[in-house]
Amino acid sequence: MPRIVVINHLTLDGVMQAPGRPDEDTRGGFEHGGWASSRMSGDAVIGAAMDARMAASSGLLLGRRTYDDLLSYWNSQESPFKDALNNAPKYVASRTLSEPPPWPNSALLRGDIPEAVAALRQEPGEELHVMGSGELIQTLMRHDLIDEYVLLIHPLVLGSGRRLFADVGTHSAVRLVAVEASPSDVVIATYQPNGDVLA
């Protein structure tokens, strides 16, 4: 039964929007895209942490916007990520994509997304990874469907942008299960849900 693991780059003030490229996501007039790119590509500790997670991956669970972005960008790059992403099972939460989805090894999640994800958790596998996909993450949080957060916290404060923990309409406590600092001052913090914040 795979666990649902969120893996995301964040700023110190919780911004997750457009870490990789200036044009990745400019919604809301966001002008700081690419804020994590220099650390993502040049830090061996971050690379090793991501490689270890990818080795345990049973597939990706993505929102439509992140799915489209990964498809349009990585399929145009000569990169080791291209084949890995093409070969990985991809489960996409979307109300607008039509069958068949455009990327190899993709399946659309239709209807009630929490029910569809709960069904995925009954399949064989180790971990389903959620990257980007802020709206999907908030839906999963509201239904207690996230088993772990791997947060790569960058030493930046942007003051604007879409945040991972926006107003999700719920509250919960987490416990720290692992932490590592990288040479570029990124803190790789792994948390697991730990009940109600008021308990």
N, C-alpha and C positions, 0 to 999 in steps of 0.2 A: 504494500500500500504506500504510494508516494506521499511524502510530505510536501506542503506548499511552502516554498522558500522565496522570499522577496530579496533581490540583490540589486541595490541601487546606490549610485553616487549622490551624496548630499553635501550642501554647504553647511557651515556651522549654524546658520539660521534656518535650516531645513529645506532649502530650495533644491528641487530635483530637476527642474526644467533645463533641457538642452545642455547636458554636460559635455557632449562630444564635439559639436560643430556650431559655428556661428549661425547657420541657417537651419539648424535641426528643429527648432520649435520657437517661432517668434510670436506666438499668441500673446495678446495683451500688450503688445509693443515691447516684448522682452528683448533686450539688447546685449545680454551678457553670454550668449551661447558660446559653447566651447570652453567654459571655465574649468573643466577637469581634464582637458585633452593632454596637456603637457605632463601631468602626473600619471595619467592612465597609460601613456605609451612609454614612459621612461623610468618606471619604478618596478624593480624586480620583485619586491615583496607583494605589490598589488598583482602583478602578473602571476606569481605563484599561487596566491589566494584564489584568483579567478580560475586558474587551471585546475586546482583541486576541486572546486565546486563543479566545474564543467565535467570532470571525470565521474561525478556522482549523478549527473543529470539524466533524467528519463524523458526530458522534453521541456519545451517552453510553453508558458501560459501567458498570453499577450492580449492587450487591448488592441482595437483596430488601428489606432493611430501609430502605436509603436510597431505593430506588424508591418504596416505600409512603409514606415520609415526604414526599418531594417531591410526590407525587401528592396526598396529603391536605392539604398546606399550600398549595402554590402554586396549585392549582386553585381554592382558596377566596379568593385574593387578587386584587385589581385591581392588576396590576403588569405592567410590560413583560416580566418573566420568564415570565409565564403562557403567552403565545402562543409564545415562543421554545422553552420546554420541551415544549409540546404538539406543536410541529412537528418537533422534533429526533428523529432515529432514536434509539431507546433499546433497548439489549441488556441483558437482565436475567438474572443468574445466580441461579437459584432451584430448589429441590427441592419447593416447596410451592405456588407459584402455578399456576393452571390456565389452559388456553387458553379463550378469548382473554384476553390480559392486559388490565387495565382502562384503561390509558392509551393515547391515540392513538399510532400509529407505534412500538409496542413489539413486541419479539420475545423469546421466552424462549430462554435457552441451557440445553440439557438435556445429560445425560450427563456426560462428562468435561469439566469447565470449561476447563482448560488447552488441551485439543484444540480446543474450540469457539472460544476466543479466538485461538488460533494460526490457525484458519481465517478468522476475521474480518480478521486482519492481511493476508490475501492479497487482500482486496477493494479496490476503488478508494477513495481518500479521503486526507485529510491527517492528522487526529488523531482518535483516540477518547479522550474524557476520562473519567477515573474520579474521582468526587467522593464524599466520605464513604467508605462501602463498605470499612471496615477489614479485614474477614475476606477479602473478595475480593482486596484489595491484597496481603495476606500470601500467598494462594495464587499470585497472579501473580508475586510476588517469588521464591517457591520454584522457579518454572519459567522464570525469566529472561525474562519477558514484558513487563516495563516498560521503556520507552525513555527516559522523562524524568519527573522530579519537579519540579513547581512548588509550592514550599512557602512559604506566607505565615506567617512566624514572628512571633507577637505577643509583646510585652514583658511576659509574665506567667509565673508559676510557680504551678501549681495543686496539685501534690503528689499528686493522685489523678486517676483517669479512664483511659479506654481510650487507649492510645498507638498511634501509627502504626507505629513499629518495636518491636513487642512481640517475644516469643520466636517468631520466624518459622522457626527451625530452619535458617537459612542465614546466610552472611556475604558481603558484597561491598563493594567500594570504589566511590565515585562521584567525579565531577569537577565542579567548579563551572563553569558555562558563562555565567551571567548573575546579577547581583545588583543590587538597587535598594532604597533605603530610602524609606519613605513619610513624609508629615508626621506621622502618628500613631505613628511609631517601629516600624512593621511592616517587617520585612526580607523582600523577595520574592526568594527564592533558587531558581535553576533548576539542577538537577543531572542528570547523565546517568551511567548505570552505567559503571564503568571497571575491570571485571575483578574478580578475587579479591583480597580484602583482604590476603592473605598473599603475593601475587605480587610 
